[in-house]
Amino acid sequence: MGSDLELEFDHAMMGIYERALSEARYKASKYFHMLHEHRGLGTARLLINSSRVSDGYTALWKLGRLDLTVEALICENQKWHELFTTRELGICRKRLLDYGYEKVR
């Protein structure tokens, strides 16, 4: 089933879907289906390790809401860092910086 931390991450990943829907009026249907198929950690790894940013990432960037991306979720909360490799954390950070997100640590 997964560790308590992974279950908590599942909830956090669903939380950014719900926030995008309510706060930005962005319905991330593909992301929602990925969460149900791969759970939070699997979805995050698929998105992070893709050679390009997702359409959802681009849509949130256009809406000025990079704070609702998987990359921001991971970078902004150090408790998730142990779920990812140093390389994956670097990809998240670089993507956010490349798109002008200023809250990256």
N, C-alpha and C positions, 0 to 999 in steps of 0.2 A: 504493500500500500504506500509506503513512503514514510519518511521521518516527520516529526511534528513540524520542523522547520519547512519541509516541502509542502505540507498541508497548509501551513500559514501562507506560504508563497502562492499556492493555488488561489487562496482567498484574495490576496493582494492583486493578483493578475486579473481576477474577475472584477475586483474593485475598480481598476482603471478602465475596464470596459464600461462598467456602470456609470462612472464619472464622465467618460467621453460622451456617453449617450445623454446624460442629464445636463452636464455643464456646457458641452460644446455642440450638442445636437448631432453628434457623429455616431452613426450606427456601424460598428466594425463587425459586420456579419462573418467575414472570413476568419477573423481573430476569434470570435465567439465559438465557431465550429472547431477551430484548432484547439481551443481550451478543452472542449469536450472530448476531443479525440486524443490529445497528447498531454493533457493536464497543464498546469502552469509551467513547470520546469521544462518539460519537453517542448512546449510552444516557445518559450524564451530562447532555448538553445537553437531551435530551428530558425527563428527570426534573426538572432545574433549572428549565427554562422552562415547566413545567406550572403552571397557575394554583393548584393545591393540592398538598399533599404526597402522595406515593404511599401506597398501603396498606402497602407494605413499610416505609416510613419510620415510619409510625404503629405498626406491629407491633414494630419495633426500639425505638422510644421506650417502648412498654409493657413491653418486656423489659429496659429500662434499658441499652440498647446502642446509643445514638446514635453511638458511636465506630465502628460498623460501617456507617454510612450513606455514601452518595456525597458528601454535603455535608461530612461530617467528613474523609473521605479528602482532599478537595480543600483544605479550609481548613487542615488540620494540616500539609500538606507544600507549602511554597512553590514547589517545583520544578514543580508542576502548574499554578500560577497563570498562566503564559504561554499555556496552552491555552484559557483562558477570558477573557471580557470582564470589565471592571470591574463591569458590571451583574450578570453571572452570579455572580461572586465575592460581591457584596453580597447576592444572594438566598440563597446558601449560608449566609453568616454570620448573616443575619437569621433564617432558619429555625432554625438551631441555637440561637441566643439565645432565640427565641420559645418553644422547647421545653425551655429550662433547661439546655442544654449549656454547661458552664463552661470547657471547654478552648479556646474560640474565641479567636483572636488578632485 
